[in-house]
Amino acid sequence: MIAKKDVKTLLLFLAVFIGAFYLPVGEARFDNAISESFHLLKSYAREHVLLCLIPAFFIAGGISVFISQASVMKYLGAKANKFLAYSVASVSGSVLAVCSCTVLPLFAGIYRMGAGLGPATAFLYSGPAINVLAIALTARVLGIEIGIARAVGAVLFSIVIGLLMHLFFRKDEHARQAVHSAMPEPEVARPLWQNAVYFGTMIGILVFANWGTPGEASGFWQTVYSVKWFITGAFAAAFGAILIAWLDILWWKVVAAASPAIILAFLFPDAPILAFGAGVVGLCVITGSGRGESKEWFDSTWVFAQQILPLLFFGVLIAGALLGRPNHEGLIPSAWVTSAVGGNSLFANFFASIAGAFMYFATLTEVPILQGLIGAGMGKGPALALLLAGPALSLPNMLVIRKIMGTKKTVIYVSLVVVMATFTGMVFGAIM
C-alpha cells in the first residue's frame, strides 16, 4: 500500500514531468513572454529599487523605531478622531509620489505600529493613487474631465474603502487594537518636531529623486525637474546633519560615508544614480555598524526589505510574463485587452478594472499607456476605471499585502477597489 505522502509526491513529480514535456519552448509568444518578464524585472530594478524602495524601507524602519506606538494609536488607531485619521490618510499621496509597490513598506510600518485597518488601507490606496504630478499629467494628456474625475474619485475611494474595511473586520480590529493598547509606552527620545524634520528630509529625498519628466518642455514643473538632483542633494545634506545632531552618529563617519557620493556626483554628473547608490551604501554601513537607535533603525529597515523584496520581484516576473511591458506583449495579446475595453458596458469597465489591478504601473506610466488604449478605441469609462484601479494595485503589490494583513483582508480590499472602479467607470462613461 502506497503511503498518502508518497502519492502526493508522485503526483507532484508527474505534474512537473507533464509540464516539462509540453513546455512550449520555441513558440514565439512563450519565448517573448519569458523575455518580457526579465525585461520588466530589469526595468523595475533600475528605476525603482534604488531610488524608490530603498528610501521607503528606511522611512518604514524609522517609523518602527522613532515613532511611538501611542502617537500612531492617537492619530490613526481605533480611538482616533475619525475625520482627522481618514483626512490625513486620504490625501497622503499628494505628498508621496510613489507607486503601488513603494507604498508597501510605509503601509507595513504604520499598520504594525497599531494604525487602524481603516486609516491604514485608506493610506495604502491613496499613496500611489493621489499623485499630484500624475493627476496633472492625466488632465493635460487625457482631458480635464478624466483628470478631475481621477482626483475626486481617488480621494473618495480611499475614504470609502477604509471605512468599509473597518466595518467588515471591526471584530478583528477591536482585538488587534486591544493588544496594541496594552503595550507599555516607550520612552520618547526626542520631541515631535525633530521627528517631523527627520522624516521630512527622507520624504524630500524620496519625492525629488523620483521626480518624473514633465510633459512640457517649459514651465514650473520643468524647472523643478531640471534642478531635482540639487534639491535632493540639499535634503541629503540636511539629513546628514540630523544623523550627527540627533542620532548621535560620529561626524567623521557621516563625512566618510558621504564623501564617495559627493565625489561621484562631481565626476559623473550625468549619472546621478551612482552617487545616490554610494550614499545608500554609506548609510547602510554607518547605521548597520552603529549602536543604539541607529542600529535598531537599520535592523528594522532590513526586516522590511527581507519580507517585501522577494515577493515584489517574483510578482514583477509573473506580471511581465502575462502582460509584458508598455508596447510589448506577454502571454496575453494586447489586442484582447483593447477589444475588451471598448464602449461603456459592464464587462468593459470590469475588465479594465481587473486588468489594471493586476498590471504593474510605474509612477506616471499609466497615462501614456491609456493614451494609446484610448487611441485604439478604449471608452472613457473603462479608462477611468483602469486609472482608479491600476496605480493603486498590482500583482506584486497584492502578494505583499497578503503577507502583511492576511488573505481574507487582501481579497476584500482588492475586490472593493475593482468593484468601485467598475461602478465609477460606468457612471462616468454614461455621463460623458
N, C-alpha and C positions, 0 to 999 in steps of 0.2 A: 504494500500500500504506500503510495507516494505521499509524503508529508505535505500539509497545506502550504507551508512556507516554500517548499521546493516547487509546487505547482505555480505559485506566483512568480518565482524566479524563472521557471521555464517559459511562462507566458511573456515575461518581460524580454527574455532573450529572443523569443520568437518574433515579438513586435519589432525589436531592433533589427533583426535579420531581414524581415519583410520590408521595413523602411529603407534599409541599406540596399536591398536587392532592387527595389524600384525607384531608388533615388534618381531624380531627373537631371543628373549632371550632364551637361552638354546642351540642354534645352536653353534657348536664348533667354527666355523670361526668367527662368530659375537662376541661371548664372548671373544675369543682370541684377536680380533681387539680392543675391549674396553680395555682389559688388556694392550695391546701394547701401546695404546695411553697414558695411565698413566705411563707405564714404560719409554717411551720416554720423557715424561714431567719430571719425576723424574730424569732421566739421565741428561736432559738439565739443570734442576735447580741445580744439584750437581756439574756439570762440567763446566758450562758456565756463569751462572748468577753472581755469586760472583767474580770469577776470571776474566771473560771476560767483561761482560756487565757493571758492576758497574764502573770499571776503565774507560771504554769507555764513560759512561754517564758523569763522572767527566771531561774527556777530552773535550767532546762536550760542556758541560756547561762552561768550561774555554774558549773555542773558542768564545762563545757568549759574554762573559764578558771582556776578556783580549785582544782579537784580534780586532783591529779597523776595521770597515767596509771598510775604504779606503784601508787597506792592502789587504783584500780579493779581493776587486774590482781591485786593481793594478795587482795582480798576477793571479787571476782566473776569473775576470769579463769579460764582453763583449769586453772591450777595451784593455785587457791584451795581452801581446805578446803570440800569439797562440802556437808557438813552445815551449816556456817555460811552459805555462799553461798545455798543454797536455803531455809534457815530465814528469813534476812533478807528475801529476795525474796518469799517466800510469804505473809508477814504484813504487807507494806508497806501494803496497803490499809486496815489498821486505823488508820493514821496519816493517809493521804491520802484524804479523802472526795472522790474525783474520778470523772468519767465516762469512757467509753471513748475520748473524744477528748482530754480534758485530760491523760490519762496519756501521750499520744504524744510530746510534747516531752521529757518526763522519760526515757522509754524510749530515744528517739533519742540523748539526751545520754550515757547510760551505755553504750549499745551502741557508739557511735562512739568512746568513750574506751577501749574494749578489754574491756568486760564480756563474759563467755562467752555464747553464744547461749542455753544452758540457763537460767542465772540471769536473763538479760535478758528472755526470754519468760515465765518464771515471774513476774517483776515486772510485765510487760505485762498478764498475765491478772489477777494479784491486785490490782493498783492499783485498778481500778473494782469488782472482784467482792467483795472483803472489806472492805466499808464497814460499820463498827460501827453507824452510825445506820440504814442500810438493812436490816441483818440484824435489828436490834431491832424496826424497824417491820414487817418481814416476819413475825416471830414474833407480834407483837401483833395484826396485821390478818388474816393468813392462817393463823395457828395455830402453836403452838410446834413441832410436828413439822416443818413446812416450814422454819421459821426455823433449827432446829438442822441439818437436812439441808443447807440452803444454806450455813451457816457451815462445816461439816465438808467438804462437797463442794468448796467454793471453795478451801480450803487444799490439799486433796489434789489437786485439778485442777491448780493452779499448779505443784506439785512434779512430778507425773507428766508434764504437758505439757512442762515444762522439761527433764526427763530424756530424754524421747523426742525432742525437738527436737535435743538434744545428740547422742543416739545416731544419728539419721538423717543428721546433717550433720557428723559428727565429723571427716571428712577436710577439709572446707572450714574447719572451726573451727581445726584444727591449723595450717593455712596462715595464716589470719587472725591467730591468736594469735602466730604466729612473727613476723609483720610488726610487731605492736604491741610485742612483747618487744624487738625490735631497735632501737626508737626510743630516743633518749637521754632520760634522766630530767631533766625540767625543774627549775629551782631552786624551792625552796619558800619562798614569800614570808612566810608566817605559820604558826604552829603549828596543829595539827589542831583543838584546842578552839575556836580563833577561827573556823575554817571551819564547825564544827558549830553555833556560835551564830549565825553569819551565815545559814546555810541554815535553821536552826530558826526564825528570825524570819520569813523568807519563807514557810516552810511554815505557820507560825501565821497569817499574813495570808491565805494561800490557804484554809486549813481554816475559819477563823471567818467570813471574808467570805461563804463559801458554806454556812454552817450552815443546814440546812433547817428548815422549820416542823415541830415535833414533832406527833405525832398526838393528844396530850392537852393540855388547857389548863393543867395544873399539873404540878409535879414538877421533877426536876433538869434534864431536857433543855429544858423550857420556860424555866427560869431562865437557863440558858446562852443560849438563843435571845434572850431579852429584853435581854441585855447584850452580844450578839455584836459590835456595832459599837464598843462601848467596848473590848472585848478586842482587836479588830482594830486600833483606834487605838493601843493600848498597844504592840502588836507593831510598828506602823509607826513609833512614836516611837523604839523601841529600834533599829529598822532604820536610821533617820536618824542616830542616834548612831554606829552601826557604819560608815556611809558616811564620816563625818568622821574617826573614830579610826583605822580600819583600811584604808580605801581612799583616804585622803588627799584626799578631796574637800573643798574650802574650805567652812568652816562657813556663810558667808554665802550660798553657792549653795544649800546644803541648806535653809536657812531660807527663802530666796526661793522655792524650788520647793515647799516645804511650805505656805507661807502661804495660797495660793489654796484649797488643800484644807481647811485649818483654818477659813478664813472661810466657805466653802460649807457645811461641816459645821454651823456655828452658824446660818447664815441659812436653810438648808433641812434641818432635822433629819429630816424625813420622806422625804427623797430622798438617802440616803447614797451612792448610786451617782454623784452629781455630784461629791462630794468625792473619792471613790475614783478617778474618771476624771481629775480635776485632779491627783491625786497621781501617777497613771501618766504623765501628760504631763510633769509636773515631773521625774520620774525619768528619762524618756527624754531630756529636754533636758540635764540635768546629766551624764548618762553619755555621751550621744552627742557632746557638745561637749567632753568631757574628754580626758585623755591617759592613756597607760599602761594599767593594768589596767581602769580604769572604761570606757575606750573599747573595749578588747578585749571586755569583758563585753557592752556594748551591741551591738557588731558581731556577736558570736556569737548573741545573742538575736534580732537582726534576720534572720540567716540562717535560724534555725529558723522564724520567722514567715513568711518568704517561701516556704519549702518546704512548710509544712503548711497554712496558712490557705486558699490557693486550692483545694486538694484537699478540705478539710473542707467548705467552702461548696458546692462542686459536689456532693459526696456528700449533703449535707443536702437540697439541692434535689431530687435523684433520689429519696431516701428519702421525702420529703414527698409527691412526686407519686405514688409507688407505694402507700404505706401510710398517708399522711395523719398527722394528729396524734391523740392520745388523744381518743376520742369523735367523731372526724371521719374520714371515709373519703377514700381516694385512689382510684387506678385499681382496686386490688384490694378488692372488697367485704369488709367486716369479717365478714359472715355466713359467707363462705367459710372465714375463719380459725376462727371459733367452731365451725362444724360439723366442721372437720377435726381438732380437738384434744379431742374428747370421748372418754371411755373411756381405756384404757391400752394401746392397740395399738402396734405398732412404728411404723406410719405416723403415729399421733397424736403420739408422742414425737419422731419425726424431724421432722415438720412444725413442731412447736413450737420445736425447736432451730434449724431453718433460719429460721423467721420471726423468732425472737429475735435471731439472728445478724445479720440484715440491717436490722432496725429500729433506730432511734436512741432510746435511753432516756436522758433527763436523770437526774441522780442523784436517787434516791428515787421517780421517777415510775413505775417498773416495778411497784411494789406496788399502787397504785390501779388500774392497768391490769389487772393479774392478778386483782384482786378482782372487777372487772366481768366478766372472762372466766370465772372460776370460777362466778360467779353465773349465767352464761349456759350452763353445762354443761361447762366445761373440767375434765378429770380432774386429780387431784393429781400424777400422774406427769408429764404434759406441762407442768403449771405449774412444777414444779421444773426440768424440762429448759429451759424458757424462762428461768427465773431464773439458771441456770448459764451459759447461752449469751448471753443478751441484754445485760446490763450490760457485759460484757467485750468485746463485738464490736458493730460497726455497719458499714453500708456506707461511711460517711466514714472510719471507723477502718481498714477494710481497704485503701482506696486509699492511705492514708498509709503503712501498714505495708509495702505492696508497694514503695513508693519507698525505704524505709529498708533493707529486707533482701532485696528481690527477690521475683519472682513465685513461684518454687518454694517457698521457705520460707514465704511467706504462705499459699499454698494448703494446705500441710501443717499449718500452725498452725491455720487456720480449720477444716480437716477434723477435726483432733484435738478441738477444742472441741465441734464439732457431734456427732461420734460418741460422745464421752464423756458429753455431756449427754443424748443419746438413751438410752444404756445405763443411766445413773444414774436417769433418769426412769422407765424401765420397771421397774427393781428397786424403786424407792421406791413406785411405783404398785401393784406386786404386794404389797408388804408392807402398805401402807395400805389 
